[in-house]
Amino acid sequence: MPSPLLKQGLVIVDTPGMGGLGAGHAAATLSFLPFADGLIFTSDASAELSAPEVEFLRRASELCPTVLFAQTKIDLYPNWQRIMDLNSGHFQRAGVTPPMVAVSSALRTEALRRKDKALNDLSRVPDVVKHLSDDVVGPAKASATKRSVADALSIIGQVMAGLRAEQAILADPATAAEALGELERAKAQLEFLRGPGAKWNVLVGDRVADLSNNVNYRFRGATRNISRMMDERIEELTKGNEWDELARYIQTVVADEVTQAFVDLEQGRLDVRAEVVELLREEHLDLAERSPIGSGFDVTEMWQGKALEKESSGGKKAFSTTVTSIRGAQGGIYMFGMLGTFLPAAAGVLIASNPVLLGIGAVFGGMGLADDRKRKVAARRQAARSQVRQFLDDVQFEMGNQIGNLIREIQRDLRDEFTERITELVRTYTDTATRAQADAQSSAQDRQRRAAELDASVATLSALDAALTRAAS
């Protein structure tokens, strides 16, 4: 949409709202945060934050560099300041201190319609924009600038290396043959570095393979621990509402492990790249930082949302319980009633008409009901184990594919980056050698003119190099 704020390059992702935090969606949002530059958490002023929301913000603060809390609809609730103070207390007890802003979109809309600056300030939306500009857009632009400057300095360094080599040849024509020989040897070395047998290429393959094995091993170990932990908790499962809470819990812990796997992959990529840069440092490959690859998927989409048992109406459930009780009572009555056939007739009549017999039947009916409940609990636990295993199996299958795709992307990215830089150096040395050979065959006047051109070009590039270095500092 046409927004001056978005024109700065800001991209806003709308995640599940407050109502989704209890349904496992918080886990999906948390898995996305390591790859975001900032988070705005909004909650209206009608009520203070709940414990799950405060816990979400605490965990979000660990994953995202910038977290802002915006309390909305302050125009509707006169006691919004009290709610703001309560939320501030919750944050302090949780050990988090996100910036807090109270805003009103209604006042903002009316201010824009009236073009009223005072009303716009009263809406406090400019405070949110300022936080976004200072804490999200500003640092992101600074990081992008740093990467661009590093790329430019790398290019300038390569061009100046060729120009200075040509300057040296022109300054002492007697050493031209030796200089050309050095250039050819450098080209041959670079051509070898560009091949598949180069040490850096082997290093990339080995380190990326190790990264893949380590991440997969850690993730499988984590899911195995989750499975064991869930088995223990399922043994304590007795009620249906406990299963709902358990379902939310497993989504959250699995999403945490998914997030950690993606973070480990990105950190591993940076480590491999740093190792290759160190290996090629002697080849003057000044390489800039690259943006994170980033990936993720929503584990809640894999959750099938099945109940542990089929839904039934209250009447049907009561009927089922009644039938179970009657069947148990009948069993007790039949057993004691048959005793009458082995006793004298008077004793049989007495037993059959004795209220004690009916009490015994009731006891057996209760025992039957208890057995039925035990069977239902056992069935519920078995269904829970089955669904947990199915969920973990689906997550492992999808994560295996995701990790495999990311590993291949990381390897291609590293290989292409270094190959491209080495190719640039080969081109630089080739152009320098070609120019040097032409200079050696030119007249003294042409060499003098070329030397003046080189001096001017080196001076210009040196000044640009200095300016960019100052900008990056």
N, C-alpha and C positions, 0 to 999 in steps of 0.2 A: 504494500500500500504506500501511497506517496507521503512519506514522513521524513522530516528533516533529521530526526534522530537516526533512522535507519540508513540514511544516505552516508553516514559516517562509516558504514560497513558493519554495523551491529546486526546480528541475527538473533531473534528471540524464538525460543522453543517453549511451547506451552505444554507442561507436563500434567499428569492427573492431579486433580484438586484435593482439597482437604478431606472430602468424603472417601477418596481412594486410599488414604494412608492406611486404613484398617483392612483393606482388601488385598494387600500385597503390592499395590502400585508404587508405594514408597521405595520398595526394593528396586523396581525398574528405573525410577528416577535416580537413585543413588548410583546405579551402575553406569549412568550417563555422565555424572558430575566430573569424574577425573578428566574428561575431555572438553569441559566447558570452562569459560573464563570467569563466569560469575553466576550467582543464583539470587533471584528475588523471591522471597517467600511471602505470600500475601495471606492475610487473615483479617476478616472484618471485625469491627469493634463491638459486636454483639456479645461476645464471650471471650474469656481468656483461653489461651492455648491449652490443649490437652497434653497429657504426658507423652503419648506417641509422637505428637508434633514437635515437642521440645527435644525428644530423643532424636527425631529425624534431623532437626537443625544441628544438633550436636555432631552427629555423624557427617552431615553435609559439610560442616566447617572443616573437618579433617580431610575431605576429598576435593574441595573446591577452593581456589585461592581467595575468592571474594563472595561473601554472603551478606545480603541485605534483607532486613525484615520490614515489610510495609504493612501497616495496619490501616485498612481501608474503611470507607463509609463513615467517616467521622462526622459527616453532616447529618446522619440519621440517629446517632447515639450520643446524647449529651454527656454521658459518663465515660466517654472514650479514653480520657486521660487516666482514669482509675484502672481500666483494662490494660492500658499501656504500662502502667506501673507494675501491675501484677505480672505481666509478661516479662518485664525487665527482671523482676525477682526470680522468675522461673529460669531465665537464662543464666543469672548469676549462680544459682544453685547447681545448674548443669555444667558450669565451668565454661560457658561460651559468652562472647560479648559482641554479637553482630550489631552493626549500625541499625538504628530503629528510626523509621519515618512514619508519621501519621498522615494519610492522604485522603482526598475526596475527589473522585473522578467526576461527580456531578458538578461540583464547584469549578473544576477545571473546564468542563464542557461549556458551562455558562460563561466563564471568563473568556474563552475563545470566541464565543458568539458575540459577546459585548465588547470584546477587545479591551477588557478591564484588567490592568496590570495588578492592582491591589487585590482583586478577587482571585487572580491567578496565583499570587503569592499565598493567599489564604488557603488555597487548595493543597499547597505543599508539594504538588507534583514537580515543580522545579527542583526541589531537594532530591527527589529520586533521579531526575535527569542528571543532576550534578554528580551524584554518587556513581551513576553509570559512566559518565564521562571521565571522572577522575580515577575510579577504581577498576573499571573494566575496559573501556575503549582506549583510554590513555596508555595503560600498560601493554595492551595488545598491539597498539600502533608502535609503541617503543620497541617491542620485540620484533615486529615486522621490519621496522627501520634498521634494527641491528643486523638482522639477517640480510637485508638488501645491501647495507654498507659492506658487510663481510664479503658478499658476492662481488661487489664492485671492486673492492680492494684486491681480491683474488685475481680478477681480470686485469687490473692495472699492473699488478706484480708480474703477471705472465708477459704482457706486452712490453713492459720496461726491461725485462730480462732479455728479450730478443733485441730491443733497440740498443742496449748497452753492449751486448755481444757484437753487434754490427759496429758500434762506435770503437770498440777495441781493435777490430780488424782494420778500420779506416785509419786509426791513429798510428798503427805500425804495420804497414803492408807486408813486411818481411815475415810477420807471424801469421799471415792469412792462412797458409796451408795447415799450420798447426791448429789454428782456431777452427778451421773447417773440419779437421779430423776430430776435434773434441765434440763438435756439433753432431757429427755422424755417429760417434760412439754414444752420445746421449740419446739420439734418435733410436738406435738399436736397443738400448736399455729400456726405453719407453715402449718400444714395440713388443718387447718381451713382457713387460708389465701389463700390457694390454691383452696378452694371451691367457688362455685358461690355466696354464701351468704356473702362473705367477704366484708368489708366496702369499700376497694379500688376498688373491682369489680363493686359494685353498683355505686361508684363515677364515674368510667369510663363510664358506661352506661348512667348515668344522664348527665354528662358534654358533651359527644359526641352527645347526643340527642339535648341538648341546642345549641351546635355548628351547627348542621344540620339546626335547625329551624332558627337560627340567620342569617346564610349565605344565606339560601333560601329566607328569608324575605327581606334582604338587596338587593339581586339580583333582586327579583321581583319588589321591590320598585324602583330600578334604571331603570329597563326596562319600568316601567310605566311612570316615569318621561321623559325618552327618547321618548316614544310614544307621550306624550303631547307636548313635545318640537318640535317633527317632524310635528305634526299637525299644529302647529303655523307657522313653516317654509314653509310647503307645501302651506299654504294659500297665500304665497308671490311668489309661483312658477308660472312663465309665459313662460319660454323658456326651450327647451330640454336640452341645455348644463347646465342649472342650476340644472336639475335633476341629471346629472352625478356627479356634485360636491356634491350634497346632498347625493347621494348613497355612495360616498367615506366617507363622514362625519359620516353617521350612522354606517358604518362598524368600523370606528375608535373608536367611543365612546362606542359601544357595546363591542368591543374587550378589551377596558380599563376596563369595568365592569367585563368581564370574568376573566381578569388577577387579578383584585382585589379579586374576589371570591376565586381563587386558593391560593392567598397569605393569605387571611383570614383563609382558611382551614389549611394551614401549621402552621400559628401562633397559631391557636386554638389547634392544636395537641401538640405543644410545651407547651402551657399553661396547658393543661390537664395532660401531662406527669409530669411537674414540681409539680403540685398539688398532684399527686399520690406519687411521690418521697418523698415529704415532709410528707405525711401521713405515709409512710413506713420507714421513716428514723430511727425510733427506732428499726426496725427489721434488721438494718445493711445491707440494700440493697443498695450498692453503684453502681448506674446505670450510664453508659456512655451515651453520646449523640448519637443519631441516625441520619442518613442522611435524608434529606428531601424526602418526597414521590414524589411530583411533578406530574403534569398532565397538560393537556391542549388540546385544539382542535382549528382548524382554522375556525373562524366564517365566513370568506369570502367564504368558500366552500358551505355555506348555501345560499349565495346570488345568486339569480336566474339570475341576469344580464339581465332582460327583459327591453326593452324600454317601455316608457309609451304609445306609439302608434306604429302601424305597420309602418315599413319603406316604403317610396314611392319615386319613381324617381322624379327628378325636373320637368319633363314634365307632369307627372301625377298630381303632386301637383298643378302646374300652371293651368292645365285643370280643376281640382276640384274647384280651386278658381274662375276661369272664369265662370264655370257653376253656382256657387253660386251667383255671381254678376248678371249674366243674369237672373237667376230666380227672384232675387229681383227687377231688372229693369222691368221684365215682369209684376210682381205684381203691380208695380206703374203705368205702362202704362195701364194695364187692368182696374184698378180702375178708373183712370181719363178718360179713353176712354169710359167707360160705362156712364159717366156723359153726354156724347154727345147724348145719346139716350133720355135723358130727356130735351134736349135743342133744340131750332130751328135748322134747317139743317145748316144754315150759321154759327151759333155759334159752332156746332159740327165740321164742317170742319176746322174752325179757330183753335179750341183746338187741333184737331188731327195733324194739320200741324205746330203748333206753336213750335218754338225751346224751349220755356219754358217747354213744356211738356216733351221733351227729357231730359232737366236738372233735372226735378222732378224725372224722371225715374232713372237717375244716382244717385240721392240722396238716393232713396229707395234701389238701388243696393248696395250702400256703407253701408247702414244700415243693409242689409241682410248679407253682408260680415262680418261686425262687430259682428252681432249676431252669425254667424258661428264660428268666432274666440273665442267668449266667451264660446260657447258650447265645443269647442275643449280644451280650457284651463280648463274648469270644468271637462271634461272627463279625462284630464291629471292629474289633482289633485286627482280625485277619484281613478285612477289607482295607483298613488303614495301612497295614504293612504292604499290601498289594499295590495300593495307589502310590505310596511313597516310593517303592521300588520302580514303578512305572515312570513316575516323575523324574527320579534321579537318572534312570536309563535314558529318557528323552533328552535331558539336559546334557548328559555326557556325550550322547550321539551328536547333538547339535554343536556343542562346544568343540568336539573333535574336528568337525568340519570347519568351524570358525577359526580355531587355532591353526589348522592346516593352511587355510587361505591366507591368514595373516602372516604366517611364517614364509610362505612363498612370496608374498608381497614385500616383506622385509628384505628377503634375499635379493629379489629383483631390484628393489629400490637401491640397496647398497651397491650391488654390482653395476647397475647403470650409472649411478652417481660417479663412482670412481673411474669407470671406463670412460665416461664423458670427459672428466677432468684430464685424464691421461691423454686422450685423443686431442684435447685442446693444446696440451704441451707439445705433442708430436707435430701438430700443425704450426705452432709457433717456431719450433726449431727448424722445421722444413722451410718455412718462409724466410727465416733468418739466413739459413744456408744458401738459399737461392739468391737472396739479395746480396750476400757477401761475395758469391761467385761473380755476380754482375758488377759489383764494385771493383773487384780485382781486375776486371777486364776494361774498366772505364778509364778515362783520362784523369789527369791530376785535377783539372778544373772541375770535372763532374764529381770526383770524390770530395773535393772541398765543399761544393754546393750541397752534396748529400750529408756531409758532416754537420753543416749548419742546420739543415732540416732536422737531423737527429737531435742536436742540442736543444732546438726549440721544442720538439715533441717531448723529450725527457723532462725539460723544465715544466711544461704544462702538466704532464702526468704527475710529476713530483708535487706540484702545488695542489692538484686535485687529491692526491693521496693524503697529503697533510690535512686538507680540509675535511675529508671523510673521516680520518682518524680522530680529529677533534669532535666531529659530530657524533661519533660512536662512543666517546668517553663521557 
